[in-house]
Amino acid sequence: MSMMQEFKTFAMKGNVMDMAVGIIIGGAFGKIISSFVADVIMPPIGLLIGGVNFSELAITLKDAVGETAAVTMNYGKFIQTVVDFTIIAFVIFMVIKGMNSLKKKEEAAPAAPPPPSAEQTLLTEIRDLLKG
């Protein structure tokens, strides 16, 4: 089998395709959550704290000189990223918890064993008669 054929076989496996779809959806989901946090969650929190815009919080380490930009430590963006991560992690936790509970329900209800066949019933009766 040629290297190209092996690669095609590998790339077209179900797991690889599922993973690719998951990564694409995950990237889009991350953007949605980032927008949700930045545009919906953080403004009210900033308002409650006293009109603080978290994305603008920074410590200036060195002032701007001429055309050289100031050196800042943007801890507000870090806070926003931590909130993003926390929300994403919680949502993923809830999804996995829901999937696991569905699996447990499926496993909890095992199928009833089939009744013995006519031959087995007959052989059991013969055995019982021979014992007696």
GUPA-650911 format. One record per residue: x, y, z of N, C-alpha, C, O in turn; residue number from 1; residue in one letter. Coordinates in steps of 0.02 Angstrom, whole numbers, plus 32768, in hexadecimal, padded with zeros to 4 digits. Layout:
! GUPA-650911
{pt {X; Y; Z}; {X; Y; Z}; {X; Y; Z}; {X; Y; Z}; NUM; A},
...
! end
This chain:
! GUPA-650911
{pt {802B; 7FC5; 8000}; {8000; 8000; 8000}; {802D; 803E; 8000}; {805C; 8042; 8028}; 1; M},
{pt {801F; 806C; 7FD5}; {8048; 80A8; 7FD0}; {803B; 80D6; 800B}; {8008; 80D2; 802D}; 2; S},
{pt {806A; 8102; 8016}; {8064; 8132; 804D}; {8026; 815E; 8045}; {8003; 816C; 8075}; 3; M},
{pt {8018; 8172; 8008}; {7FDE; 819C; 7FFB}; {7F9D; 8176; 800A}; {7F6E; 8193; 8026}; 4; M},
{pt {7F9B; 8137; 7FF7}; {7F60; 810E; 8004}; {7F56; 8104; 804F}; {7F1D; 8106; 8068}; 5; Q},
{pt {7F8D; 80F8; 8074}; {7F88; 80F0; 80BD}; {7F6E; 8130; 80DD}; {7F44; 812E; 8109}; 6; E},
{pt {7F88; 8169; 80C5}; {7F72; 81A9; 80E1}; {7F28; 81B4; 80D4}; {7F03; 81CB; 8100}; 7; F},
{pt {7F11; 81A3; 8097}; {7ECA; 81AB; 8086}; {7E9F; 817E; 80B3}; {7E6B; 8194; 80CA}; 8; K},
{pt {7EB5; 8141; 80BE}; {7E90; 8113; 80EA}; {7E8C; 812F; 8131}; {7E58; 812D; 8151}; 9; T},
{pt {7EC6; 8149; 8149}; {7EC8; 8166; 818C}; {7E9B; 81A3; 8191}; {7E74; 81A9; 81C1}; 10; F},
{pt {7E9F; 81D0; 8161}; {7E79; 820F; 8164}; {7E2E; 8204; 815E}; {7E07; 822C; 8177}; 11; A},
{pt {7E1A; 81CE; 813E}; {7DD2; 81C3; 8134}; {7DB3; 8196; 8169}; {7D78; 8186; 8165}; 12; M},
{pt {7DDA; 8183; 819C}; {7DBD; 815C; 81D3}; {7D8A; 8187; 81F7}; {7D90; 81C4; 81F8}; 13; K},
{pt {7D5A; 8167; 8214}; {7D25; 818B; 8237}; {7D3E; 81B6; 8270}; {7D26; 81EE; 8279}; 14; G},
{pt {7D6E; 819D; 8297}; {7D86; 81C3; 82D1}; {7DA8; 8203; 82BC}; {7D9F; 8237; 82DD}; 15; N},
{pt {7DCF; 8202; 8287}; {7DF2; 823D; 8270}; {7DC0; 8272; 8258}; {7DC7; 82AD; 8268}; 16; V},
{pt {7D8E; 825C; 8233}; {7D5C; 828C; 821B}; {7D33; 82A8; 8255}; {7D23; 82E4; 8255}; 17; M},
{pt {7D21; 827E; 8285}; {7CFC; 8296; 82BF}; {7D25; 82C9; 82E6}; {7D0A; 82FB; 82FD}; 18; D},
{pt {7D66; 82BB; 82ED}; {7D91; 82E8; 8311}; {7D96; 832B; 82EC}; {7D95; 8360; 830C}; 19; M},
{pt {7D9B; 832A; 82AA}; {7DA0; 8368; 8283}; {7D60; 8391; 828C}; {7D64; 83CE; 8295}; 20; A},
{pt {7D27; 8371; 8289}; {7CE8; 8395; 8292}; {7CE5; 83B1; 82D9}; {7CCE; 83EA; 82E2}; 21; V},
{pt {7CFB; 838B; 830A}; {7CFB; 83A3; 834F}; {7D27; 83DF; 8359}; {7D15; 840E; 837D}; 22; G},
{pt {7D61; 83DF; 8339}; {7D8F; 8418; 8340}; {7D71; 8456; 8320}; {7D76; 848D; 833C}; 23; I},
{pt {7D53; 844F; 82E6}; {7D35; 8488; 82C4}; {7CFB; 84A4; 82ED}; {7CF5; 84E1; 82F7}; 24; I},
{pt {7CD0; 8478; 8306}; {7C97; 848F; 832F}; {7CB0; 84AC; 8370}; {7C95; 84DE; 8388}; 25; I},
{pt {7CE4; 848E; 838D}; {7D01; 84A8; 83CB}; {7D1E; 84EE; 83C2}; {7D16; 8519; 83EE}; 26; G},
{pt {7D3F; 84FA; 8389}; {7D59; 853D; 837C}; {7D22; 8570; 8376}; {7D27; 85A7; 8391}; 27; G},
{pt {7CED; 855F; 8353}; {7CB5; 858C; 834C}; {7C93; 8597; 8390}; {7C7E; 85CE; 83A0}; 28; A},
{pt {7C8D; 8561; 83B8}; {7C6F; 8566; 83FA}; {7C98; 8594; 8426}; {7C7D; 85BB; 844D}; 29; F},
{pt {7CDB; 858E; 8421}; {7D07; 85BA; 8449}; {7CFD; 8603; 8438}; {7CFE; 862D; 8465}; 30; G},
{pt {7CF3; 8612; 83F8}; {7CE7; 8658; 83E4}; {7CA5; 8671; 83FF}; {7C9F; 86AA; 8415}; 31; K},
{pt {7C72; 8646; 83FE}; {7C31; 8659; 8419}; {7C36; 8668; 8463}; {7C1C; 869A; 847B}; 32; I},
{pt {7C59; 863C; 8488}; {7C60; 8646; 84D0}; {7C89; 8684; 84DE}; {7C78; 86AA; 850C}; 33; I},
{pt {7CBE; 8690; 84B8}; {7CE7; 86CD; 84C3}; {7CBC; 870B; 84B8}; {7CC1; 873B; 84DF}; 34; S},
{pt {7C94; 870C; 8485}; {7C68; 8744; 8479}; {7C34; 874B; 84B1}; {7C26; 8782; 84C8}; 35; S},
{pt {7C19; 8713; 84C6}; {7BE8; 8714; 84FD}; {7C06; 8732; 853C}; {7BE7; 875C; 855D}; 36; F},
{pt {7C43; 871D; 854C}; {7C63; 8737; 8589}; {7C74; 8780; 8581}; {7C65; 87A9; 85AC}; 37; V},
{pt {7C94; 8792; 8548}; {7CAA; 87D7; 853E}; {7C70; 8808; 8536}; {7C74; 8840; 854F}; 38; A},
{pt {7C3B; 87F3; 8514}; {7C06; 8822; 8503}; {7BC8; 881E; 8530}; {7BA1; 884D; 8533}; 39; D},
{pt {7BBF; 87E6; 8553}; {7B82; 87DE; 857B}; {7B92; 87D9; 85C6}; {7B71; 87F9; 85EE}; 40; V},
{pt {7BC3; 87B1; 85D8}; {7BD0; 87A4; 861F}; {7BFB; 87DA; 863F}; {7BEA; 87F4; 8675}; 41; I},
{pt {7C33; 87EC; 861F}; {7C63; 881A; 863E}; {7C48; 8862; 8646}; {7C58; 8881; 8679}; 42; M},
{pt {7C22; 887E; 8618}; {7C09; 88C3; 8623}; {7BDF; 88CA; 8663}; {7BEA; 88F9; 8689}; 43; P},
{pt {7BAF; 889C; 8671}; {7B8B; 88A4; 86B1}; {7BB8; 889B; 86EE}; {7BAF; 88BC; 8721}; 44; P},
{pt {7BE8; 886C; 86E9}; {7C15; 8862; 8722}; {7C3F; 88A1; 872C}; {7C49; 88B7; 8765}; 45; I},
{pt {7C58; 88BD; 86F6}; {7C7E; 88FC; 86FB}; {7C54; 8934; 8717}; {7C6D; 895C; 873E}; 46; G},
{pt {7C14; 8937; 8704}; {7BE7; 896B; 871E}; {7BDC; 8961; 8769}; {7BDA; 8992; 878E}; 47; L},
{pt {7BD3; 8923; 877E}; {7BC9; 8915; 87C6}; {7C07; 8927; 87EF}; {7C01; 893D; 8828}; 48; L},
{pt {7C41; 891F; 87D1}; {7C7F; 892D; 87F5}; {7C8E; 8979; 87F5}; {7CB6; 8991; 881D}; 49; I},
{pt {7C6E; 899D; 87C9}; {7C78; 89E5; 87C9}; {7C8B; 8A00; 8785}; {7CB4; 8A2E; 8780}; 50; G},
{pt {7C6E; 89E5; 8751}; {7C7B; 89FE; 870E}; {7CBE; 89E9; 86F1}; {7CD9; 8A0C; 86C6}; 51; G},
{pt {7CD8; 89B1; 8707}; {7D19; 899A; 86EF}; {7D10; 8973; 86AE}; {7CE5; 8947; 86AA}; 52; V},
{pt {7D39; 8983; 867C}; {7D3B; 895D; 863E}; {7D78; 892F; 8643}; {7DB1; 8946; 8640}; 53; N},
{pt {7D6C; 88EE; 864B}; {7DA2; 88C0; 8659}; {7DD6; 88BD; 8621}; {7E11; 88B5; 862F}; 54; F},
{pt {7DC1; 88C4; 85E3}; {7DF0; 88BF; 85AC}; {7E22; 88F8; 85AB}; {7E56; 88F4; 858B}; 55; S},
{pt {7E13; 892E; 85CE}; {7E40; 8968; 85D0}; {7E6B; 896A; 860E}; {7E95; 8997; 8614}; 56; E},
{pt {7E63; 893B; 863C}; {7E8C; 893B; 8679}; {7ED3; 8927; 8667}; {7EDF; 88F2; 8649}; 57; L},
{pt {7F03; 8950; 867B}; {7F49; 8942; 866B}; {7F75; 8969; 869B}; {7F61; 899C; 86B8}; 58; A},
{pt {7FB2; 8950; 86A2}; {7FE5; 8973; 86C9}; {801A; 8989; 8696}; {8034; 8961; 8670}; 59; I},
{pt {802A; 89CA; 8697}; {805C; 89E3; 8669}; {80A1; 89D8; 8687}; {80B1; 89F2; 86BC}; 60; T},
{pt {80C9; 89B0; 8665}; {810C; 89A1; 867D}; {813E; 89D5; 8663}; {816E; 89E6; 8686}; 61; L},
{pt {8132; 89EF; 8627}; {815E; 8A22; 860B}; {8133; 8A4F; 85DF}; {810F; 8A38; 85B3}; 62; K},
{pt {8137; 8A90; 85EB}; {8110; 8AC0; 85C5}; {8127; 8AC3; 857C}; {815F; 8AB2; 856C}; 63; D},
{pt {80F9; 8AD9; 8552}; {8109; 8AE1; 850C}; {813A; 8B1A; 8503}; {8134; 8B4F; 8523}; 64; A},
{pt {816B; 8B0F; 84D8}; {819C; 8B42; 84C9}; {819F; 8B4B; 847E}; {81B2; 8B1D; 845A}; 65; V},
{pt {818C; 8B85; 8467}; {818C; 8B92; 841E}; {815C; 8B63; 83FB}; {8121; 8B60; 840C}; 66; G},
{pt {8177; 8B3E; 83CA}; {814D; 8B0F; 83A6}; {814E; 8AC9; 83C5}; {812B; 8A9C; 83AE}; 67; E},
{pt {8175; 8AC1; 83F9}; {8179; 8A81; 841B}; {813C; 8A7A; 8448}; {812D; 8AA5; 8471}; 68; T},
{pt {8118; 8A42; 8440}; {80DB; 8A37; 8467}; {80EC; 8A28; 84B0}; {8123; 8A12; 84C0}; 69; A},
{pt {80BC; 8A35; 84DB}; {80C5; 8A28; 8522}; {80C6; 89DC; 852D}; {80A6; 89B6; 8509}; 70; A},
{pt {80EA; 89C7; 8560}; {80EC; 8981; 8574}; {80BB; 8979; 85AD}; {80C2; 8997; 85E2}; 71; V},
{pt {8087; 894F; 85A1}; {8053; 8946; 85D3}; {8048; 88FC; 85E4}; {8055; 88D0; 85BA}; 72; T},
{pt {8032; 88F0; 8620}; {801E; 88AC; 8634}; {7FD1; 88AE; 8637}; {7FB4; 88CC; 8664}; 73; M},
{pt {7FB1; 888D; 8607}; {7F68; 8890; 85FE}; {7F46; 8859; 8628}; {7F30; 8827; 860C}; 74; N},
{pt {7F41; 8864; 8668}; {7F23; 8831; 8693}; {7ED7; 882E; 868B}; {7EB9; 87FB; 869C}; 75; Y},
{pt {7EB8; 8861; 8671}; {7E70; 8860; 8665}; {7E5D; 882E; 8630}; {7E2A; 880B; 8636}; 76; G},
{pt {7E85; 882A; 85FB}; {7E79; 87F8; 85C7}; {7E83; 87B2; 85E2}; {7E5F; 8783; 85CF}; 77; K},
{pt {7EB3; 87AB; 8610}; {7EBE; 8769; 862F}; {7E80; 8755; 8659}; {7E6B; 871C; 8656}; 78; F},
{pt {7E65; 8784; 867F}; {7E29; 8776; 86A6}; {7DF0; 8760; 8679}; {7DCD; 8730; 8688}; 79; I},
{pt {7DE8; 8782; 8641}; {7DB3; 8772; 8612}; {7DBE; 872C; 85F4}; {7D8F; 8706; 85EB}; 80; Q},
{pt {7DFD; 871B; 85E5}; {7E0D; 86D9; 85CA}; {7DFF; 86A2; 85FE}; {7DE7; 866C; 85EC}; 81; T},
{pt {7E0D; 86B0; 863D}; {7DFF; 867F; 8672}; {7DB4; 8674; 8678}; {7D9D; 863B; 8681}; 82; V},
{pt {7D8D; 86A9; 8673}; {7D44; 86A2; 8675}; {7D2C; 867A; 8638}; {7D01; 864E; 863F}; 83; V},
{pt {7D48; 8688; 85FC}; {7D37; 8661; 85C0}; {7D44; 8616; 85CD}; {7D18; 85ED; 85C1}; 84; D},
{pt {7D80; 8607; 85E5}; {7D92; 85C1; 85F1}; {7D63; 85A1; 8623}; {7D4D; 8568; 8619}; 85; F},
{pt {7D53; 85C4; 8658}; {7D27; 85A7; 868C}; {7CE2; 8597; 866F}; {7CC7; 8562; 867E}; 86; T},
{pt {7CC7; 85C3; 8647}; {7C85; 85B6; 8629}; {7C89; 857C; 85F8}; {7C5E; 8550; 85F9}; 87; I},
{pt {7CBC; 857B; 85CE}; {7CC3; 8544; 859E}; {7CCB; 8502; 85C2}; {7CAC; 84D0; 85B0}; 88; I},
{pt {7CF6; 8501; 85F5}; {7D01; 84C3; 861B}; {7CC0; 84AC; 863C}; {7CB2; 8470; 863D}; 89; A},
{pt {7C99; 84DA; 8657}; {7C5A; 84C7; 8678}; {7C28; 84AB; 8645}; {7C07; 8479; 8653}; 90; F},
{pt {7C23; 84CB; 860B}; {7BF5; 84B3; 85D8}; {7C0A; 846D; 85C0}; {7BDF; 8441; 85B9}; 91; V},
{pt {7C4A; 8463; 85B4}; {7C62; 8421; 859F}; {7C55; 83ED; 85D6}; {7C41; 83B5; 85C7}; 92; I},
{pt {7C61; 8400; 8615}; {7C52; 83D3; 864D}; {7C09; 83BE; 864D}; {7BF9; 8383; 8656}; 93; F},
{pt {7BDC; 83EE; 8643}; {7B94; 83DF; 8644}; {7B81; 83B2; 8609}; {7B58; 8385; 8611}; 94; M},
{pt {7B9F; 83BD; 85CE}; {7B90; 8393; 8594}; {7BA7; 834B; 85A1}; {7B82; 831C; 8594}; 95; V},
{pt {7BE4; 8344; 85BA}; {7BFF; 8301; 85C7}; {7BD7; 82DF; 85FF}; {7BCA; 82A3; 85FB}; 96; I},
{pt {7BC4; 8305; 8631}; {7B9B; 82E8; 8667}; {7B58; 82CF; 864C}; {7B41; 829A; 865F}; 97; K},
{pt {7B3A; 82F6; 8620}; {7AFB; 82E1; 8601}; {7B03; 82A2; 85D6}; {7AD9; 8275; 85D7}; 98; G},
{pt {7B3A; 82A0; 85B0}; {7B47; 8265; 8587}; {7B52; 8227; 85B2}; {7B3A; 81F1; 85A3}; 99; M},
{pt {7B77; 8230; 85E9}; {7B84; 81F7; 8616}; {7B44; 81DF; 8637}; {7B3B; 81A3; 8641}; 100; N},
{pt {7B17; 820C; 8649}; {7AD9; 81F6; 8668}; {7AAD; 81D1; 8635}; {7A8A; 81A2; 8648}; 101; S},
{pt {7AB0; 81E5; 85F6}; {7A8B; 81BF; 85C3}; {7AA8; 817A; 85BA}; {7A83; 8149; 85B2}; 102; L},
{pt {7AEB; 8174; 85BC}; {7B0B; 8132; 85B6}; {7AF8; 8106; 85F1}; {7AEC; 80CA; 85E8}; 103; K},
{pt {7AF6; 8123; 862D}; {7AE5; 80FC; 8669}; {7A9D; 80E2; 8664}; {7A8F; 80A9; 8678}; 104; K},
{pt {7A70; 810B; 8649}; {7A2B; 80F5; 8642}; {7A26; 80BA; 8611}; {79FF; 808B; 861B}; 105; K},
{pt {7A4E; 80BE; 85DC}; {7A4D; 8087; 85AB}; {7A6A; 8048; 85C9}; {7A52; 8011; 85BC}; 106; E},
{pt {7A9F; 804F; 85F2}; {7ABF; 8015; 8610}; {7A95; 7FFA; 8649}; {7A97; 7FBE; 8657}; 107; E},
{pt {7A6E; 8024; 866B}; {7A47; 800F; 86A5}; {7A0D; 7FE2; 8692}; {79F6; 7FBB; 86BB}; 108; A},
{pt {79F6; 7FE6; 8655}; {79BD; 7FBE; 8640}; {79D5; 7F86; 8611}; {79CE; 7F8B; 85D4}; 109; A},
{pt {79F2; 7F51; 862E}; {7A09; 7F1B; 8601}; {79CD; 7EF4; 85E7}; {7998; 7EF2; 8606}; 110; P},
{pt {79D7; 7ED6; 85AE}; {79A1; 7EB0; 858F}; {7996; 7E70; 85B8}; {79C5; 7E52; 85D1}; 111; A},
{pt {7957; 7E5D; 85BE}; {7946; 7E1F; 85E3}; {7961; 7DE3; 85BC}; {795F; 7DE2; 857F}; 112; A},
{pt {797A; 7DB2; 85E1}; {7994; 7D77; 85BE}; {795B; 7D53; 859A}; {7923; 7D51; 85B3}; 113; P},
{pt {796A; 7D37; 8561}; {7935; 7D14; 853C}; {791F; 7CD5; 8561}; {7947; 7CB6; 8583}; 114; P},
{pt {78E0; 7CC3; 855A}; {78C8; 7C86; 857C}; {78EB; 7C49; 855F}; {78FF; 7C4A; 8525}; 115; P},
{pt {78F1; 7C14; 8587}; {7913; 7BD8; 856C}; {78EC; 7BBB; 8531}; {78AE; 7BC0; 852E}; 116; P},
{pt {7911; 7B9E; 8503}; {78F1; 7B81; 84C9}; {78CA; 7B42; 84DD}; {78D1; 7B29; 8515}; 117; S},
{pt {78A0; 7B2B; 84AF}; {7878; 7AEF; 84BD}; {78A4; 7AB3; 84CC}; {7894; 7A8A; 84F7}; 118; A},
{pt {78DD; 7AAD; 84A9}; {790B; 7A75; 84B5}; {7929; 7A79; 84FB}; {792D; 7A46; 851D}; 119; E},
{pt {793C; 7AB5; 8510}; {7959; 7ABC; 8552}; {7925; 7AAB; 8588}; {7935; 7A8A; 85B9}; 120; Q},
{pt {78E8; 7AC2; 857E}; {78B3; 7AB3; 85AF}; {78A7; 7A68; 85B2}; {78A2; 7A4C; 85E9}; 121; T},
{pt {78A4; 7A47; 857A}; {789A; 79FF; 8577}; {78D4; 79DA; 8598}; {78C8; 79AC; 85C0}; 122; L},
{pt {7911; 79ED; 8589}; {794C; 79CD; 85A7}; {794D; 79D8; 85F3}; {7960; 79AA; 8618}; 123; L},
{pt {7938; 7A13; 860A}; {7936; 7A20; 8652}; {7902; 79F2; 8673}; {790F; 79D7; 86A9}; 124; T},
{pt {78C9; 79E9; 8654}; {7895; 79BC; 866F}; {78AE; 7974; 8672}; {78A2; 7951; 86A3}; 125; E},
{pt {78D0; 795E; 863E}; {78EB; 791A; 863C}; {791E; 7912; 8674}; {791D; 78DF; 8698}; 126; I},
{pt {794A; 7941; 867C}; {797D; 793E; 86B1}; {795B; 7939; 86F6}; {796F; 7911; 8720}; 127; R},
{pt {7928; 7962; 8700}; {7905; 7961; 8740}; {78E3; 791E; 874D}; {78E3; 7906; 8785}; 128; D},
{pt {78C6; 7901; 8718}; {78A6; 78C0; 8720}; {78D9; 788A; 872F}; {78CB; 785D; 8757}; 129; L},
{pt {7912; 788C; 8710}; {7946; 7859; 871C}; {7961; 785F; 8764}; {7972; 782C; 8783}; 130; L},
{pt {7966; 789B; 877E}; {797C; 78A4; 87C3}; {794A; 7888; 87F3}; {795C; 7870; 8829}; 131; K},
{pt {790A; 788B; 87E3}; {78D5; 7875; 8810}; {78CA; 782D; 880B}; {789F; 7812; 882E}; 132; G},
! end
